[in-house]
Amino acid sequence: MDYGSSMTDEALLEMIEQEVFAYSRTSYITAGQKKLLVQELYHAFRGLDVLQPLVDDRSITEIMVNAHDQIFIEKEGQVLHTDVRFESREKLEDTIQAIVAKVNRMVNESSPIVDARLKDGSRVNVVLPPIALRGPAMTIRKFPEQPLTLKDLLARGALTEEAMHFLIHLVQAKYNIFISGGTGSGKTTFLNALAQYIPPDERIITIEDSAELQIRGIPNMVSLETRNANTEGRGEIPIRDLIRSSLRMRPNRIIVGEVRGAEALDMLQAMNTGHDGSLSTGHSNSVKDMLSRLETMVLSGAAKLPLESVRKQMTSAIDIMVHLSRLRDRSRRVTEICEVAGISDGDIQINPLYRFVETGVTEEGRVIGQLEAVGVLHERIWKLQMAGMV
């Protein structure tokens, strides 16, 4: 059989079906087994091999391939060990190469770490030997077909109705908002949900390492994605370059999916140069920790900048900090909303507006609690006033 890449999906499927039916005439297999065999063979050539059923299962939110014969999934907040396994390490490597090739990425021993995505928008991270000691490792973070809204998050208890309407007003009034949180706390989901309230007549530029935002309802939007270097070490386009380029594209707002390094300075400068209402996210354990990490990020790309100058840029650029946490019951909640209130005695001051207060635990172990208002805007109220919302 010729399974060349030039064959259409329909032709390949038809050829596999013919071969399976021919096989069934000499070896008895049930109708259900025939269907399963056709799917497995098709997925082996055009899909993700044994991972395809896991990718197709919408109840699975994460697929963790630790080795070709050790695959875990996250389903309904629980991490489970599966009996799914690749036939060999080589089969896993072939699947990885097929994934990264479709988004013009490259991963090999000399460049063993890569971020990519699947056709459905799922985020993929790959780590190869010699970095991965037990063989190729891959993690697939899946996203819902319909992005969650703030109302969906409200229904799940992630925030209160009062806090939701407050944040909606802030987005509409063009506050620069930075979302922080740990791994798996829902930063991208929350950024998506907030972005749905950007007025549809604005021009938006999104910038990401690996495109995963699902912003709907904004016709005038351009999505940019970084590019890794080629085999000769050339052609890399990092987030810093994309932010600088976006400033020449007449955006009203810039959305940076996640800042991890020196591009933090460019993001702050963009927020400080007339692009009010910009949004971004970053990894941290709290609002204070995120501000400290941002300082470090900026200084990593501009070591000669005085710390005082960095802090002034940060307080001038960022209006609101929102922190998300994944609690011990695996629920994702907004745990802090703070106003960046300025600088006092050389330190950045934050004004807490909402804070998650835990009040108990159910018999099933679910955390009881909610966001409670603990303060009001006092330094940056003027943006709401300019928008006629107070």
N, C-alpha and C positions, 0 to 999 in steps of 0.2 A: 504493500500500500504506500502511496505517495502522500505524505502529510505535509507537503511544502507550505511555507508561510504564504505563498501566493494564492492558495485555495481559500475560497470564502468559508465563513463559519457554517453556512447552510450546506455547502457541498461536502465539507468535512464531516458534519453530523450525519448526512445521508450515507456517506461511504462507511462510517463506523457502524451505522444501523445495519447496512447490508452485510458487513462482515460478521456482526454478532448473530444475525439471523442465519447466516450460512453455518456458523459454528454450532448453533442450536439444533441444526438438522442432524448432526452427528453426536452431539453430547446434550443430553436432556437438561434444560434449565427452565425455571418457571418464568412467567411473564414479568413478575416483579424483579427477578434476577436479571432478566434481559435489560429492563429499563435501567437498573442500577449499573450494570456493566457498560451500557452506552454512555451514561453520565460520567462514570469514572474515566473511561477512555477519552471522552471529549475534554473533560477538565484537565486531564494529563497533558493534552496538546495545546489547548487554548485557554484554559482557566488556571486556577492555582493548585491543581492537583488535589491532594487530599484536603487542602484547606478550603476549597471552594464551598462545600456545604456549610462550613462554619461561617464563612463570609456571607453566605446567603441567608443565614439564620438571623433575623432582625433582633432577636432577644439577646444575642451575644454582643457585648460592647467592646471586648478586647480579646485578642488572640495572641498568646505568648509562646513563641517557639524557642525553647531553650536549647534544643538539639533536634536532629531529625526524628528521633524516637521519643521525644518528651515535649508534649504540647499541652499548655494550660489555656483555659478560657475564663473570662469574667462574664457571669450571667446573673442579672438581677442583684448586682452588688457583691456576689460571692465568687471567689476564685476556685475553679474546679479543675482537677486533672482529667484529661480525656484519654481514651484509648486510640485516638487518631495518631498515626505515625507515617512518615515518609518511608518509602521502600528502601532508601539509602541516603547517605549524606549528599551524594551527587545529585539526587532528585531534588533535594532541598535547595542546593546551589543553583540548579537550573531554574527553579521557580523564582528565586531571588533575582537572578539575572534578567528573567522575563519581566519582572515587575519594574525594575529600575530602568530597563531599556525603553519601556513605554513612556516614560516621562523624561527621556534624554538625560538620565543620570548614569553614573558609573560607580561600581564598587569592586575593589580587588585588594590584593595583599598590600599594595603600596598606598591605597586609599580605602581603608577597611571600614569606614563608617559613612553611612549615607541616610538621608531622609528622603522619602518618596511618597507617592500616594497611589491609590487604586482609582479605577475609572469612576467608582461611586463616591469618591472624595475621601475615603478612609485614609488615615495617616499611617505611613509605614516607616519604621526605623530598622536598619540592618547593621549588624556588627559582625565582621568576619575575623577569622584567625589572621595574624597572631594575637589580635586584641582579645577575641573571644576564645578562651582556652579549650572549650569542649566542642568546638566546631561552630558553624554559622548560627547566629541567633537573630531572630526577627520578631518584632512586636507590631501588631496591627491595631490601631485605635479606630474603631468604627463610629460613625455618626448617624443619627436618625435621618430617614429620608426627608422628613419635614423638620426643619430646625425648631428647637424648643423656643417658645416665646416667654416673656416675663410672666404672662398669665399662667403658663404651664409650670413655671418655676414656683409661682405663688401657690398653685394647687399642690405642689410637692412639699411645701413648707420651707422652701429655700429662703424666703423673705416674707415680710408682711405687706399687706396692701398699701399701708401708709408709706413704707419705704419704697415700694414699687413706683407709686405715683411721684414721689420725690425724685427718684432717679430719672423717670421719664421727662419731668420738667427740666432737669439738669441737662439732659441730652438735647432737648429742643431749644434750650437757652444757650447752647454752645459752650458748655463747660468742658474743659479738658479732663478726661477721666482716665485714671490708671487702675487696672484690675490686677490684684496680686493673689497668690495662692500656691499651695503645694501641688505636686504631681497628681493628676486625676481629680482635682478639686472642682473642675468645671469652668476654668477661665475662658476658654474659647467659646463654650456654649453660652456663657453669660455675655461675652463681648458680642456675639451674634444677636442675642436677644435685645441688648441695648441698641444695637445699630439699626434695628427695625424701626426705631422712632426718629431716625434722621429724616428731615423733610425731603420728599422725593424730588424737589427742584434743585437740590444741591449736587455738586460734582464731588465724587468720592474716589480716592485712590487707596487701594489696599495693598499692603506689602507684607509678604510672608516668606519664610524659609521653604515651606512646603504648603501649597495652597489648600486650605481646608475651611475657610470662612464660607458661610452660605447666606450672604446678605441678599434679601429679596426686596423688591419694590422700589429700587433706586435705579432708574434707567441710565443716568449719566455716571457710570462707574467703570474704572479701569482696575484690573487685578494684576499685580506684578509678583513675580516669584524669583527667588535667587537662583543662580546657576553655579554648579561646582566647576572646578578646573578640569580641563581635559587631560588625556594621558601625558601630554607634554608640559602640564602644569600651567597652561594658559586658559584664558577665557572665563575665569571666575568672576562672577558678578555678585558681590555681597550685599547685605541689607543697606549698608551705608551708602553705596552707590545708588541704590534704588530710591532711598529717601531723598538724596540730593537731586536725582533726576525728576522725582515727583513734584518738586517745588517749581519746576518749569512747565508743569502740565496744568496749571491753573486750577488746583484743587480748592474746594471749600474746606474739606476736612481730609486728614490723612489717618488711616488706620494701620498701625503696625501690629501684626499678629502677636509677636512676642519679641521683646528685647532681651539679649543675652550678653552683650558685650559693648564694644566701643560705639556701636550705632546708637546707644542711648543718648549721646551728645547731639547727634544729628536729629534725633526725634525731638529732644527738648528745644533745639533751635527752630525746628519746624513749628512747634506749638507756640513759640515766641515770636513768630514772624507772620501773624495774621491768619493762622489756620486754627482758629478756635473751634472747639467741638471735636478735637481729635481724640482717638482712643488707642490704648495699647495694653499689653499684659506683661507680667513677669513672674518668675518663681520666687517665693519667699514664705516665711513662716508667720509674718505679721506686717502691718503697715509700717511700723518703725524699721523692721528688718528690710523691707523693700526699699525704703528711702536710703538706707545705708548701702544696700547692694547697688542702687542706681549711682550713688557717688563713686563706688568702686568701678563700675562699668565705664562711667565717663572718664575717670582718671586713667583707665587702661588704654584709652585712645588719645588722651591729651594730658600726659603726666605733668606738663609744665603749668597747667592751669591751677591757680590758687584754690584751695578748698572753699574759701569764702565765695569766690566767683562761681564755682560749681553749685553751691547751695543757693545762691541768688538766682541762677538760671532755673534750678529745679522748682523753687517756690514761685517764680514768675510764670513758669510753664504749666505746672500741674495744679489743677483746682481741687480735685476730689480723688481720694484713694478709696477703693472698694476691695476688701479682703474676703476671700472665700476659703472655707476649710472643709475637709472631709472628716466628719466626726467618727467616733469609735463604732457607731452603729452603721457606718458606711454611707450615711446620708451626707449630701453636699449642701452646705448652708452659707449664706452671707453672714459673716461674723463681725465685720467692722465696716462702717462707712465714716470717713473722716474728711474734714476740710484741711487743706494745707494752709496754715494760718500765717505763715511768714517766718521771719528769723528773729530770734531773741538771744542775746549773748552769744552769737555765733552759731547757734543750733537751730535746726528747722523745727518749728512748732506745729503740732497737729491739734486740731480741735475735733474731738470725737462727736459725731452726730447720732450714730446708731451703734449699738453693741449687742451681740447675742448674749442672752442671759439664760443659762440652763436652770430649769426648775425641778427636774426629776428624771426618772427612767421608768418606762413601762415594764411589765412582766416579760415582754418579748425582748427587752434590752434596747428599745428605741428611745433615743434621747428626747426629752420634752423640754421645750424652750422656744424662744423667738427673739427677733430683733426688737430692742426697746430704744425709743428716742432718749438720748442722754444730753443733747445739746442742740443749738441752732446755728445756722450760718451767721457769721458776724464780719468776716473780712471780705468775702466774695459774693455778698448778697446782690451787688450791683448788676451782675449779669442777668439774674432773674428780674430785677427792676427794669433793665433795658428791654427785656423780652415781654414786659407787661404782665408778668406772672405773679407779682406780689404788690 
